[in-house]
Amino acid sequence: MKHLLPLDDLVAALEKLPGIGKRSAERMALAVVQSRDGLARKLAHALLAADEQVGNCSCCGGITVTKENPCELCSDGQRATGLICVVESPGDILKIDKTHGFKGRYHVLGGHLSPALGKSVADLRVNELLSRLQPEGIQEVIIALGTDVESEATVSYLADVLSSRKVKVSRLAFGLPSGSAIEYADATTLQRAIEGRQLL
Amino acid sequence: MKHLLPLDDLVAALEKLPGIGKRSAERMALAVVQSRDGLARKLAHALLAADEQVGNCSCCGGITVTKENPCELCSDGQRATGLICVVESPGDILKIDKTHGFKGRYHVLGGHLSPALGKSVADLRVNELLSRLQPEGIQEVIIALGTDVESEATVSYLADVLSSRKVKVSRLAFGLPSGSAIEYADATTLQRAIEGRQLL
């Protein structure tokens, strides 16, 4: 079959999605063109609508509908709690916000320091963070980055930069993930859970 | 975050793709709207192009570009070998064709008998198959269906219907999958591999 170019193009485009390999993309493309309820058109229109109507908040850098800028979270007066949570990507905001465990503001860094990927300090939204501290009356910056080596380096860098400001700096707790058994925890996680043990 | 409707709509549309759950759909949607090289628009256009330009061959039922009907495989004179391979879906044709191990024609059944899904004989392209036998000088029908219970029932039904026609009817061999060890084969596969053993 040499002449199924539109299908091949679709497979190539689907392969660009995160976590999708060639076989998954082929299966999706076939399902889409065989769909009887117009899946291709529905998905295409949802993509174009999202592309047109969704953008980044000029304040926190998170995702927002373009007509609402600053975003819902940044313009919510009840969130002016003096707390700001620094995350890597807009998706992290959605994730943390779903927990309903944090009521402060957010700030998207736009990645972490990564020499391998050529990401340096200049590529992160650090100055944007610093310029928010005073006007928003921030008293504590919670750094919510991951625990890989590069994220750790980014945390150190941020802690260093923030040390000269009049704010507390904290980061997320290390420990056992919820619902997990000791049996499945790796040595570093266990060690950190012991170090961070809490009195009952 | 209540007002990210376009993103929610996109997640809902992506979730309709085969093998995509809510979390994968969310990850994809975020990647798409955050993409700096216009992934959303590229994917949308690939979807619309495929939807417009790809259809089903009126002869074999496989996938073809709509302006080429009957499809490349059906109109290829070199494939008039008297052999026809019956498959469940258009994707199966692409899969078998990639092996370069079959040079005859194909016929898409459009599924298998499934009382659970309400798929009966009337929903399968059986009459279309029967009407191709004589004009195309078919001497052997190779049934290339799976080995689950419902596919087995479909194979039996087809064998029964075809028994009154002047054609040989065969089905794909059972046995060990390529590259596999005895250790990983289940009892039924092993039993069938023994039954179908070949003299060396």
Interface residues (C-beta under 8 A of the other chain):
Chain A: M1 K2 H3 L4 L5 P6 L7 D9 L10 A12 A13 L14 K16 L17 P18 G19 I20 S24 E26 R27 M28 A29 L30 A31 V32 V33 Q34 L39 A40 R41 K42 L43 A44 H45 A46 L47 L48 A49 A50 D51 E52 Q53 V54 I63 T64 V65 E68 E72 L73 S89 P90 G91 I93 L94 D97
Chain B: M1 K2 H3 L4 L5 P6 L7 D9 L10 A12 A13 L14 K16 L17 P18 G19 I20 S24 E26 R27 M28 A29 L30 A31 V32 V33 Q34 G38 L39 A40 R41 K42 L43 A44 H45 A46 L47 L48 A49 A50 D51 E52 Q53 V54 G55 I63 T64 V65 E68 E72 L73 S89 P90 G91 I93 L94 D97
